[in-house]
Amino acid sequence: MIPKLARIFFELFQLPPVDFNDKINPDQVPKWDSIGHMQLVAALEKEFDIKLSVSEIMEMMDVEGIISTLQKHGITE
């Protein structure tokens, strides 16, 4: 799962994979604004073939939250 997330963050936000970690949040990624967040949601839903609820979308305030949400959907790798 981590390599896929790193790729998504590089494609959407130009965050180099070497800088990707589970503590990354919108304050550290300039392009991760409200529009970027919705693009991220769409990319996650497509990549992992899931549908995120509004509450899940609101809880994904950092990479750690994204990982936790994906794990709730049974995604572990």
C-alpha positions as protocol buffer text, in pm:
chain_id: "A"
residue {
  index: 1
  type: MET
  ca { x: 0 y: 0 z: 0 }
}
residue {
  index: 2
  type: ILE
  ca { x: 279 y: 247 z: 86 }
}
residue {
  index: 3
  type: PRO
  ca { x: 442 y: 239 z: -260 }
}
residue {
  index: 4
  type: LYS
  ca { x: 102 y: 304 z: -420 }
}
residue {
  index: 5
  type: LEU
  ca { x: 34 y: 596 z: -184 }
}
residue {
  index: 6
  type: ALA
  ca { x: 379 y: 740 z: -252 }
}
residue {
  index: 7
  type: ARG
  ca { x: 311 y: 719 z: -626 }
}
residue {
  index: 8
  type: ILE
  ca { x: -28 y: 891 z: -586 }
}
residue {
  index: 9
  type: PHE
  ca { x: 128 y: 1171 z: -380 }
}
residue {
  index: 10
  type: PHE
  ca { x: 399 y: 1216 z: -642 }
}
residue {
  index: 11
  type: GLU
  ca { x: 147 y: 1224 z: -928 }
}
residue {
  index: 12
  type: LEU
  ca { x: -94 y: 1464 z: -754 }
}
residue {
  index: 13
  type: PHE
  ca { x: 133 y: 1679 z: -543 }
}
residue {
  index: 14
  type: GLN
  ca { x: 482 y: 1625 z: -693 }
}
residue {
  index: 15
  type: LEU
  ca { x: 600 y: 1499 z: -353 }
}
residue {
  index: 16
  type: PRO
  ca { x: 915 y: 1294 z: -418 }
}
residue {
  index: 17
  type: PRO
  ca { x: 871 y: 933 z: -299 }
}
residue {
  index: 18
  type: VAL
  ca { x: 1183 y: 968 z: -86 }
}
residue {
  index: 19
  type: ASP
  ca { x: 1003 y: 1240 z: 116 }
}
residue {
  index: 20
  type: PHE
  ca { x: 686 y: 1035 z: 163 }
}
residue {
  index: 21
  type: ASN
  ca { x: 605 y: 910 z: 515 }
}
residue {
  index: 22
  type: ASP
  ca { x: 303 y: 847 z: 735 }
}
residue {
  index: 23
  type: LYS
  ca { x: 336 y: 1183 z: 913 }
}
residue {
  index: 24
  type: ILE
  ca { x: 281 y: 1393 z: 597 }
}
residue {
  index: 25
  type: ASN
  ca { x: -16 y: 1631 z: 628 }
}
residue {
  index: 26
  type: PRO
  ca { x: -164 y: 1914 z: 421 }
}
residue {
  index: 27
  type: ASP
  ca { x: 45 y: 2177 z: 602 }
}
residue {
  index: 28
  type: GLN
  ca { x: 357 y: 2016 z: 452 }
}
residue {
  index: 29
  type: VAL
  ca { x: 222 y: 1973 z: 99 }
}
residue {
  index: 30
  type: PRO
  ca { x: 125 y: 2304 z: -64 }
}
residue {
  index: 31
  type: LYS
  ca { x: -93 y: 2145 z: -334 }
}
residue {
  index: 32
  type: TRP
  ca { x: -290 y: 1940 z: -75 }
}
residue {
  index: 33
  type: ASP
  ca { x: -567 y: 2197 z: -43 }
}
residue {
  index: 34
  type: SER
  ca { x: -944 y: 2133 z: -58 }
}
residue {
  index: 35
  type: ILE
  ca { x: -935 y: 2064 z: -432 }
}
residue {
  index: 36
  type: GLY
  ca { x: -624 y: 1852 z: -393 }
}
residue {
  index: 37
  type: HIS
  ca { x: -796 y: 1655 z: -118 }
}
residue {
  index: 38
  type: MET
  ca { x: -1086 y: 1568 z: -346 }
}
residue {
  index: 39
  type: GLN
  ca { x: -842 y: 1468 z: -621 }
}
residue {
  index: 40
  type: LEU
  ca { x: -667 y: 1250 z: -364 }
}
residue {
  index: 41
  type: VAL
  ca { x: -998 y: 1089 z: -266 }
}
residue {
  index: 42
  type: ALA
  ca { x: -1076 y: 1012 z: -630 }
}
residue {
  index: 43
  type: ALA
  ca { x: -728 y: 867 z: -685 }
}
residue {
  index: 44
  type: LEU
  ca { x: -756 y: 648 z: -373 }
}
residue {
  index: 45
  type: GLU
  ca { x: -1101 y: 521 z: -471 }
}
residue {
  index: 46
  type: LYS
  ca { x: -977 y: 434 z: -819 }
}
residue {
  index: 47
  type: GLU
  ca { x: -644 y: 281 z: -715 }
}
residue {
  index: 48
  type: PHE
  ca { x: -788 y: 66 z: -437 }
}
residue {
  index: 49
  type: ASP
  ca { x: -1134 y: 7 z: -588 }
}
residue {
  index: 50
  type: ILE
  ca { x: -1320 y: 141 z: -285 }
}
residue {
  index: 51
  type: LYS
  ca { x: -1589 y: 399 z: -209 }
}
residue {
  index: 52
  type: LEU
  ca { x: -1512 y: 636 z: 76 }
}
residue {
  index: 53
  type: SER
  ca { x: -1784 y: 782 z: 295 }
}
residue {
  index: 54
  type: VAL
  ca { x: -1801 y: 1150 z: 379 }
}
residue {
  index: 55
  type: SER
  ca { x: -1690 y: 1080 z: 736 }
}
residue {
  index: 56
  type: GLU
  ca { x: -1391 y: 879 z: 610 }
}
residue {
  index: 57
  type: ILE
  ca { x: -1295 y: 1160 z: 374 }
}
residue {
  index: 58
  type: MET
  ca { x: -1307 y: 1407 z: 662 }
}
residue {
  index: 59
  type: GLU
  ca { x: -1094 y: 1181 z: 883 }
}
residue {
  index: 60
  type: MET
  ca { x: -811 y: 1154 z: 630 }
}
residue {
  index: 61
  type: MET
  ca { x: -622 y: 1458 z: 755 }
}
residue {
  index: 62
  type: ASP
  ca { x: -276 y: 1305 z: 715 }
}
residue {
  index: 63
  type: VAL
  ca { x: -115 y: 1000 z: 560 }
}
residue {
  index: 64
  type: GLU
  ca { x: -155 y: 807 z: 885 }
}
residue {
  index: 65
  type: GLY
  ca { x: -532 y: 869 z: 865 }
}
residue {
  index: 66
  type: ILE
  ca { x: -536 y: 757 z: 502 }
}
residue {
  index: 67
  type: ILE
  ca { x: -357 y: 433 z: 592 }
}
residue {
  index: 68
  type: SER
  ca { x: -600 y: 371 z: 878 }
}
residue {
  index: 69
  type: THR
  ca { x: -900 y: 429 z: 649 }
}
residue {
  index: 70
  type: LEU
  ca { x: -760 y: 196 z: 383 }
}
residue {
  index: 71
  type: GLN
  ca { x: -700 y: -71 z: 645 }
}
residue {
  index: 72
  type: LYS
  ca { x: -1068 y: -43 z: 750 }
}
residue {
  index: 73
  type: HIS
  ca { x: -1148 y: -134 z: 389 }
}
residue {
  index: 74
  type: GLY
  ca { x: -931 y: -444 z: 418 }
}
residue {
  index: 75
  type: ILE
  ca { x: -633 y: -300 z: 229 }
}
residue {
  index: 76
  type: THR
  ca { x: -310 y: -401 z: 394 }
}
residue {
  index: 77
  type: GLU
  ca { x: -61 y: -411 z: 107 }
}
